[in-house]
Amino acid sequence: MNSLPEIEAAADALPVDQQWELLNYLTAKLGQSAPPRSSGISLHEQMNDVCGIIDSGIPDLASNKLYLKGLGR
C-alpha cells in the first residue's frame, strides 16, 4: 500500500468505529484536532431556521410532468 488511493480504499473498507480510531490517530500525529462526531441531530434540524427562506424563482420540478416522465421504470 503505497499510493493514496490504496490507503483511502483500505480505510473505507474498515468499520466506522475503526475509521474514527484511525482518524483520531492520524490527526493526533499531525497535531490537529479530529472533526467532531455527529451529534445525532440531522442537518435539516440544524438548519431549520433558514430552510425555505430563499426563493430561487424556479418552480417545483416535481410538479412538471416532463421531469417525472419515465420515473419508476
Secondary structure, 3 states (H helix, E strand, C coil): CCCHHHHHHHHHHCCHHHHHHHHHHHHHHHCCCCCCCCCCCCHHHHCCCCCCCCCCCCCCHHHCHHHHCCCCC
